[in-house]
């Protein structure tokens, strides 16, 4: 598969959330590094645990840079931003990562605590699904803590099949077939 072409895969847009707040959705890029670090620093410990499925006190900067540099060859990301005193804040992000099988991808999503329940997670994940479908990806999957009820509800609402991770009973594997099964 060829690298993602950001302009073909996703068009920047403004989205109004259920609570009336507006966010700008756009393609994630390497220059987002400092804002992503700030977003991580604003996350409470429990939100970090739900997102990373373990205690994470600080960002692995090398890993973040590797992920940002590897796009668009091995994945694609979308950020949700709002105006802030320093220009803008990232209040949500979602990413898909291609593995060795280019017809499958893994997703991850993060939403700032003040935006929980606003519909931002749904908006981001729907946009990522749209990109994956346009890219010809057949199946999307993500790993979610069994105690992350909000994310599991969202996954089911968007049509993901939710099952136990065969390797870890505390984790649920969420899978979404993006193209119909052949007849």
Backbone bond lengths (Angstrom), bond angles and torsions (degrees), N, CA, C in turn:
res aa  C-N    CA-C-N  psi(-1)  N-CA   C-N-CA  omega(-1)  CA-C   N-CA-C  phi
1 X - - - 1.441 - - 1.522 109.81 -
2 X 1.300 116.46 142.46 1.451 120.95 178.27 1.523 109.81 -80.31
3 X 1.343 117.20 162.02 1.459 119.79 179.59 1.527 111.71 -60.41
4 X 1.324 114.97 156.30 1.458 120.51 175.45 1.511 108.80 -65.38
5 X 1.308 117.03 135.93 1.450 122.11 170.00 1.520 105.36 -99.49
6 X 1.330 116.35 108.23 1.460 120.90 -173.39 1.524 112.21 -55.54
7 X 1.337 117.37 -41.58 1.458 118.89 -177.34 1.523 111.83 -68.44
8 X 1.330 117.23 -28.40 1.464 120.05 177.15 1.522 111.48 -83.87
9 X 1.326 117.13 -32.80 1.459 121.25 -173.16 1.519 113.00 -79.70
10 X 1.324 117.78 -32.02 1.459 119.50 -173.09 1.516 110.17 -155.54
11 X 1.313 116.24 131.93 1.460 121.43 176.37 1.528 108.82 -101.38
12 X 1.331 116.13 128.41 1.462 120.01 176.64 1.520 108.88 -54.08
13 X 1.322 114.83 147.57 1.463 118.85 -179.62 1.519 110.60 -157.48
14 X 1.308 115.22 158.61 1.461 122.12 171.91 1.512 106.85 -100.22
15 X 1.317 115.96 138.81 1.462 120.57 -179.14 1.525 109.09 -131.67
16 X 1.328 116.13 134.06 1.460 121.59 175.59 1.517 108.60 -95.64
17 X 1.328 115.59 125.20 1.462 122.11 -178.44 1.523 110.63 -80.59
18 X 1.329 115.97 169.49 1.473 121.05 -178.99 1.520 112.79 -55.50
19 X 1.326 116.42 -33.48 1.468 120.02 -176.84 1.529 112.80 -87.78
20 X 1.332 117.22 5.92 1.455 121.36 176.41 1.522 114.97 94.35
21 X 1.327 118.20 -12.79 1.464 120.00 177.72 1.528 109.51 -72.37
22 X 1.318 115.03 149.25 1.467 120.81 177.86 1.519 109.87 -108.58
23 X 1.321 115.03 143.30 1.460 121.91 174.32 1.520 108.08 -129.08
24 X 1.305 115.35 151.71 1.458 121.46 173.80 1.519 107.22 -98.89
25 X 1.318 118.16 125.24 1.463 122.69 176.05 1.521 107.91 -102.07
26 X 1.327 114.98 130.99 1.466 119.38 179.28 1.521 109.75 -152.58
27 X 1.316 114.95 166.72 1.453 121.98 179.14 1.528 110.34 -65.38
28 X 1.331 115.69 135.46 1.465 121.52 175.22 1.528 108.77 -70.39
29 X 1.331 116.39 142.56 1.462 119.86 -179.64 1.531 110.25 -142.63
30 X 1.336 117.69 164.60 1.468 120.54 -178.08 1.526 113.92 -55.58
31 X 1.323 117.73 -31.08 1.468 119.67 -179.55 1.531 112.69 -70.23
32 X 1.326 117.82 -5.46 1.468 121.57 176.99 1.527 112.84 -80.39
33 X 1.322 117.43 -2.59 1.466 120.42 -173.91 1.530 112.82 -50.26
34 X 1.327 118.36 -52.80 1.471 119.88 -175.17 1.522 111.51 -65.50
35 X 1.326 117.30 -37.61 1.472 119.68 178.77 1.525 111.15 -69.92
36 X 1.330 117.72 -36.13 1.467 120.21 176.02 1.525 110.62 -65.32
37 X 1.328 117.11 -38.26 1.467 120.72 176.06 1.526 110.66 -63.07
38 X 1.325 116.85 -43.52 1.466 120.29 178.09 1.526 110.91 -63.58
39 X 1.319 117.02 -40.69 1.467 120.38 178.40 1.524 110.09 -61.48
40 X 1.324 117.09 -41.36 1.463 120.86 177.53 1.526 110.35 -62.21
41 X 1.317 117.20 -44.73 1.469 121.15 -178.98 1.528 111.69 -62.26
42 X 1.319 117.60 -30.39 1.473 120.92 179.11 1.527 112.76 -78.55
43 X 1.331 117.66 -14.77 1.475 120.76 -177.64 1.524 110.89 -73.03
44 X 1.341 117.46 129.39 1.465 119.12 173.63 1.534 110.48 -66.68
45 X 1.322 115.95 158.81 1.471 121.58 -176.30 1.521 112.08 -56.15
46 X 1.344 117.92 -40.20 1.470 119.35 -178.32 1.526 111.42 -67.85
47 X 1.325 117.97 -35.54 1.467 120.95 177.39 1.532 110.43 -68.42
48 X 1.324 116.60 -37.95 1.469 119.87 176.37 1.527 110.14 -62.75
49 X 1.318 115.88 -41.30 1.464 119.45 -179.74 1.534 110.53 -63.20
50 X 1.325 116.87 -44.59 1.470 120.04 179.29 1.525 110.99 -61.90
51 X 1.325 117.46 -38.59 1.463 121.01 -177.63 1.529 112.50 -74.81
52 X 1.332 116.79 -45.28 1.465 120.17 -173.45 1.525 113.41 -99.82
53 X 1.332 117.55 -4.53 1.466 125.01 176.90 1.530 112.25 60.64
54 X 1.301 115.48 25.96 1.464 122.28 174.92 1.526 107.24 -168.29
55 X 1.317 116.19 167.32 1.459 120.41 177.67 1.528 108.55 -71.91
56 X 1.317 115.57 122.98 1.465 121.60 178.05 1.526 106.88 -129.36
57 X 1.310 115.57 114.81 1.464 119.78 -177.56 1.530 112.81 -93.49
58 X 1.318 116.05 -26.08 1.462 119.11 179.65 1.524 109.74 -147.10
59 X 1.306 114.13 156.74 1.460 121.16 -179.24 1.527 109.54 -72.41
60 X 1.324 115.17 138.77 1.461 120.60 169.60 1.531 105.41 -81.29
61 X 1.314 114.80 95.72 1.459 120.90 -173.32 1.524 112.43 -61.13
62 X 1.326 117.06 -38.19 1.466 119.80 177.99 1.523 110.61 -61.80
63 X 1.330 116.40 -42.63 1.473 120.59 -179.95 1.528 110.78 -65.62
64 X 1.338 117.08 -43.89 1.461 120.55 178.50 1.524 110.25 -59.00
65 X 1.310 116.73 -46.69 1.468 119.96 -179.77 1.519 111.41 -63.75
66 X 1.326 116.53 -38.85 1.465 120.57 178.54 1.527 110.48 -62.14
67 X 1.329 116.81 -44.91 1.469 120.83 179.52 1.522 110.15 -62.52
68 X 1.325 117.26 -47.87 1.462 120.20 -178.31 1.527 111.75 -64.24
69 X 1.323 117.40 -39.33 1.472 120.78 179.37 1.522 112.36 -69.84
70 X 1.333 116.53 -31.93 1.467 119.71 -175.24 1.522 112.63 -75.79
71 X 1.325 117.43 -15.44 1.456 119.08 175.59 1.515 107.35 -76.54
72 X 1.272 121.96 140.09 1.451 127.62 8.44 1.525 114.67 -95.17
73 X 1.318 118.24 7.47 1.466 119.63 -175.95 1.520 113.67 -65.23
74 X 1.323 117.64 -38.88 1.468 119.10 -173.41 1.517 114.01 -121.73
75 X 1.313 117.18 12.80 1.454 117.80 178.98 1.508 112.56 172.96
76 X 1.315 113.60 -170.25 1.455 121.01 -175.53 1.516 108.10 -156.68
77 X 1.319 116.70 143.41 1.455 119.94 178.54 1.514 111.88 -136.94
78 X 1.319 114.63 155.33 1.464 122.64 177.34 1.522 107.07 -128.94
79 X 1.329 116.49 136.74 1.455 120.97 174.06 1.518 109.67 -116.73
80 X 1.332 114.63 150.82 1.463 122.65 172.56 1.517 106.36 -110.40
81 X 1.320 116.72 126.10 1.461 120.68 -177.24 1.521 110.95 -123.22
82 X 1.335 113.90 156.14 1.462 121.85 172.99 1.525 107.22 -133.20
83 X 1.336 117.05 153.73 1.464 119.19 176.15 1.531 110.46 -62.06
84 X 1.334 115.94 146.46 1.465 121.69 178.30 1.525 108.43 -146.51
85 X 1.321 115.73 168.75 1.464 120.87 -178.34 1.525 112.12 -56.83
86 X 1.341 116.76 -34.22 1.471 120.17 -179.50 1.525 112.69 -93.01
87 X 1.305 117.29 12.17 1.463 121.95 179.56 1.511 112.11 123.03
88 X 1.348 116.26 -67.48 1.462 120.19 177.78 1.515 109.79 -158.90
89 X 1.322 114.84 156.23 1.463 122.69 173.63 1.514 108.63 -120.43
90 X 1.322 116.19 140.42 1.459 121.02 170.92 1.524 106.83 -84.95
91 X 1.340 116.20 122.67 1.470 121.04 -178.29 1.519 111.95 -111.76
92 X 1.311 116.59 -2.37 1.455 121.10 176.66 1.514 109.48 -168.26
93 X 1.325 114.75 152.20 1.462 118.93 176.58 1.518 109.06 -153.49
94 X 1.300 114.35 152.90 1.458 120.75 175.04 1.520 107.61 -143.81
95 X 1.303 114.71 148.84 1.457 119.74 -175.38 1.515 109.16 -142.92
96 X 1.318 115.78 145.21 1.459 119.99 168.61 1.515 107.27 -119.02
97 X 1.318 114.16 140.88 1.458 121.12 -178.32 1.515 108.33 -124.15
98 X 1.321 115.39 128.35 1.460 121.02 176.47 1.520 108.90 -84.90
99 X 1.318 115.91 140.66 1.460 120.54 174.86 1.515 110.04 -100.81
100 X 1.310 115.98 -148.43 1.463 119.87 179.87 1.520 111.82 -73.59
101 X 1.328 117.17 -24.34 1.461 122.05 176.82 1.528 107.87 -98.68
102 X 1.334 118.44 106.93 1.461 120.72 -175.14 1.528 114.63 -69.38
103 X 1.329 118.21 -2.84 1.464 120.10 177.27 1.526 111.20 -91.96
104 X 1.320 116.34 -1.92 1.469 120.76 -178.88 1.528 109.26 -128.15
105 X 1.327 115.32 150.11 1.458 118.86 176.34 1.521 109.67 -143.64
106 X 1.306 114.25 159.99 1.462 121.33 174.12 1.522 107.18 -110.48
107 X 1.334 116.13 142.96 1.455 119.52 178.57 1.519 110.53 -116.04
108 X 1.316 114.59 157.61 1.460 122.59 170.97 1.520 106.75 -143.80
109 X 1.319 115.87 152.00 1.459 120.58 -177.87 1.517 109.33 -145.38
110 X 1.318 115.58 143.74 1.458 122.46 177.40 1.520 108.25 -138.28
111 X 1.331 115.89 134.58 1.463 121.41 176.68 1.529 107.85 -130.39
112 X 1.322 116.53 133.15 1.463 121.34 177.74 1.526 109.63 -60.90
113 X 1.311 115.96 140.86 1.466 121.80 -176.54 1.528 112.99 -51.67
114 X 1.344 120.56 -42.93 1.469 118.77 179.31 1.536 113.96 -63.35
115 X 1.327 117.28 -12.63 1.463 121.10 -179.99 1.528 112.35 -105.60
116 X 1.330 117.05 2.59 1.472 120.52 176.97 1.524 108.87 -62.32
117 X 1.321 116.35 137.28 1.459 121.34 179.08 1.515 114.92 80.68
118 X 1.327 117.63 2.04 1.468 121.21 -177.86 1.524 113.04 -89.71
119 X 1.331 116.55 -8.82 1.454 120.63 -175.04 1.517 112.87 94.96
120 X 1.338 117.45 0.85 1.464 120.19 -178.27 1.523 111.90 -65.15
121 X 1.326 117.73 -42.20 1.473 119.93 179.75 1.524 110.44 -59.68
122 X 1.311 116.64 -44.04 1.463 121.22 178.86 1.530 110.74 -62.24
123 X 1.313 116.35 -45.08 1.462 121.19 179.48 1.525 111.14 -59.98
124 X 1.335 116.44 -46.44 1.464 120.48 -179.46 1.524 111.79 -64.30
125 X 1.330 116.33 -45.95 1.463 119.01 -177.17 1.530 111.22 -67.71
126 X 1.334 117.59 -38.24 1.470 120.03 175.94 1.528 110.65 -61.41
127 X 1.330 117.13 -41.34 1.468 120.62 178.85 1.525 110.54 -64.45
128 X 1.322 117.17 -39.62 1.464 120.61 179.22 1.527 110.99 -66.81
129 X 1.321 116.54 -39.87 1.469 120.91 176.66 1.532 109.77 -61.42
130 X 1.320 116.48 -42.01 1.473 121.59 177.83 1.532 110.44 -58.45
131 X 1.326 116.96 -44.87 1.467 121.47 178.92 1.527 110.45 -63.70
132 X 1.325 116.54 -45.87 1.475 120.79 -178.73 1.527 110.87 -61.16
133 X 1.325 116.68 -43.47 1.475 119.95 178.58 1.522 110.72 -62.67
134 X 1.327 116.76 -45.62 1.467 120.51 -179.75 1.523 110.86 -62.18
135 X 1.294 115.86 -28.53 1.464 122.36 -179.28 1.527 112.22 -80.59
136 X 1.336 117.20 -11.82 1.457 120.38 -179.24 1.510 113.98 87.17
137 X 1.317 116.69 14.12 1.464 120.28 177.30 1.523 108.01 -71.68
138 X 1.316 116.57 136.74 1.462 122.88 -174.45 1.523 111.93 -89.98
139 X 1.327 117.51 -37.39 1.466 120.00 -176.16 1.521 110.97 -141.82
140 X 1.326 114.79 137.93 1.456 122.82 177.30 1.517 107.46 -117.12
141 X 1.339 116.80 139.01 1.456 119.49 177.62 1.516 109.93 -140.36
142 X 1.321 114.47 155.88 1.452 120.59 177.34 1.509 109.59 -149.47
143 X 1.308 115.75 154.65 1.459 122.57 179.65 1.523 108.18 -107.02
144 X 1.341 115.79 129.59 1.461 121.90 -174.83 1.524 108.16 -132.91
145 X 1.333 116.50 137.03 1.462 119.06 175.11 1.521 110.00 -59.99
146 X 1.313 116.70 140.46 1.467 121.75 179.87 1.523 111.52 -60.79
147 X 1.322 117.57 -22.67 1.469 121.78 179.87 1.527 112.97 -89.28
148 X 1.322 118.22 -2.33 1.463 122.09 -179.20 1.530 108.94 -88.59
149 X 1.333 114.60 72.74 1.466 121.01 -174.81 1.526 113.18 -57.32
150 X 1.324 117.62 -40.91 1.466 120.22 -177.53 1.529 111.03 -62.38
151 X 1.309 117.20 -43.78 1.471 119.99 -179.65 1.518 111.11 -69.58
152 X 1.312 117.30 -38.10 1.469 119.92 178.50 1.528 110.75 -66.02
153 X 1.340 117.32 -38.94 1.479 120.44 175.96 1.526 110.22 -61.90
154 X 1.332 116.16 -44.74 1.463 120.18 179.95 1.523 110.62 -61.85
155 X 1.317 116.82 -45.64 1.469 119.97 -179.93 1.527 110.48 -58.14
156 X 1.316 116.76 -46.69 1.478 119.79 179.43 1.527 111.02 -63.18
157 X 1.322 116.80 -41.82 1.468 121.28 179.87 1.529 111.29 -59.90
158 X 1.331 116.54 -34.99 1.465 120.58 -178.89 1.526 112.96 -88.66
159 X 1.330 116.61 5.36 1.457 120.30 173.82 1.514 116.08 96.62
160 X 1.321 117.87 4.87 1.463 120.19 177.48 1.523 109.82 -69.07
161 X 1.315 116.30 142.05 1.458 121.60 168.38 1.518 106.19 -84.04
162 X 1.324 116.20 130.77 1.462 120.87 -177.44 1.516 108.62 -113.81
163 X 1.312 116.28 123.43 1.461 121.57 179.24 1.515 110.83 -140.84
164 X 1.314 115.54 171.30 1.466 120.50 178.42 1.520 110.21 -70.57
165 X 1.307 115.10 142.29 1.455 120.27 171.59 1.524 106.16 -74.45
166 X 1.332 118.74 122.73 1.460 120.22 -177.02 1.529 113.57 -62.22
167 X 1.325 116.78 -18.73 1.463 120.54 -178.29 1.523 114.17 -97.81
168 X 1.349 117.56 -11.28 1.463 119.84 -175.14 1.528 109.64 -156.32
169 X 1.325 116.82 109.88 1.468 121.62 -177.03 1.525 112.94 -65.80
170 X 1.328 118.25 -17.13 1.465 120.58 -179.80 1.526 112.26 -86.26
171 X 1.330 116.47 1.16 1.461 121.74 -176.18 1.523 109.74 -123.31
172 X 1.324 115.29 143.58 1.459 121.65 174.00 1.527 108.46 -109.92
173 X 1.315 114.74 140.49 1.458 121.89 177.15 1.522 107.45 -100.66
174 X 1.316 116.21 120.34 1.465 122.53 -179.38 1.523 107.84 -106.30
175 X 1.331 116.16 121.95 1.471 121.12 -177.92 1.525 110.23 -125.21
176 X 1.326 114.58 138.63 1.458 120.84 177.19 1.514 108.63 -130.90
177 X 1.318 115.00 122.08 1.471 120.90 173.93 1.521 106.39 -80.30
178 X 1.325 117.07 125.34 1.460 121.87 -174.05 1.517 113.66 -94.58
179 X 1.314 116.59 -16.92 1.463 121.04 176.16 1.518 107.17 -127.31
180 X 1.320 117.68 149.83 1.468 119.24 -179.29 1.525 111.79 -62.86
181 X 1.317 114.83 148.54 1.468 120.90 174.08 1.523 108.20 -63.43
182 X 1.333 118.44 141.59 1.465 119.50 175.97 1.527 110.15 -64.14
183 X 1.320 115.99 145.54 1.474 120.59 -179.16 1.496 112.17 -77.96
